[in-house]
């Protein structure tokens, strides 16, 4: 892997990890008030720092994604094939998993990881 590829993977994982932190707060705020009913708007967790599009997901769907530290929920087609692969496709969102160096960075930046 070239230095440029490594830097691209690290940058993408860091960007997505920031959106994941925002979504962790969204989930915390919604958990007590919604009782898991219906989808709510999370932020697309794609690697594009300019993307802040809403992505409807239920709390259970979000928890499924968060079960793996290198997986992220993105809007359909918001995929960066140089740093991730699509693991699942749904109508409202896709689940992507970081690869190579991006996977390590994502796992390290997971706010739920045990220290």
N, C-alpha and C positions, 0 to 999 in steps of 0.2 A: 504494500500500500504506500502510495506517495505521501509526502508531507501535506500536499493540498487536499488529498482525499481524507487524511486523518483530521485536518483542521475543519473540513466541511462536516464530517460526522460529529465531531465534538461540538461545533457551533449549533448544529441542528438539534442535537440532544439537549443542549442547554436551553435553547429557545423553547422547546417543547416542555421541558421541565418547569419553566416559568408559568406556562399556561396550566400545567397540572397543579401547581401550587394555588393558582387562582381558583381552579375548580374544586380543590379540597376545601377552600373557604366557602364556596357556593354550597357545596354539599353540607357542610357544618351548619350554615344558616338555614338551610331548607329542611334538614332532618327533623327538627322538632316541630315545625309548623305544617308539614305536608303529610306526614304519616305514610310516605311512599306512594302517594296517589298520583298517577299520571306523570308525563314527562315534564321536565323543567329545562330551562335554557342554561347549558354549560357553554363554555368557550371552546371553540375548535382548538384542539391541541396540536395543530400542524406546525411545521418548522418555519413557516412564514411569519416573521415578526409583525408584519402589517395586517395579518388576518386576525380579526377579533369577532368573527361571525358567530352568531348563536347556533348551538347544536342541541336539539331537544333529545334528552335521554331521561329514563327513569333513574331513581336512586339505585335500584337493583342492577340496572345495566351498567351504570358507572362503577359500582362496586366490582362487577365482574371484570371490567377492564383493569381496575386498580389492583386486582389480585396478582398481577405480574408487574414487577418494577420496570420492565423495559417495554411495556405496551402503553399505547396512547389511543384515544378516541379522536378521530378526525372526520371532517365532512367528506362525503364521497368525492373521490378524485383529488383530495388534498394530500397526495402521497409524494414523498421524495425517495425515489427508488435507489438512490445512491446511499441512503442511510437507514432504510427500513423496508420491510415487506408487509403486505396485507395478509392478515391472518383470518379476518372475518369481514363479511360485507352484510350490512343491513340497509334498509331503506333510508334511515335518517342519519346514519353514521357508519364509518368503517373502523376497524381496529387494526392498528399497525404495530409492528414490533421492530425495535431498533436492532441493527446488526453490527457486528464487529465492535469497533471502538465506541460507537454511539450507544450500544447496549450497556457497556461498562459505565459510561458517563451517566446514563439515565438511571441505572441502578444505584449509583453513588448519590445522586441528587434526589432520590425518592424520599419524600418527607415522611413516609411510613416505615422506612428501614430501621432496623434495630441498630443502635450505635454500639 
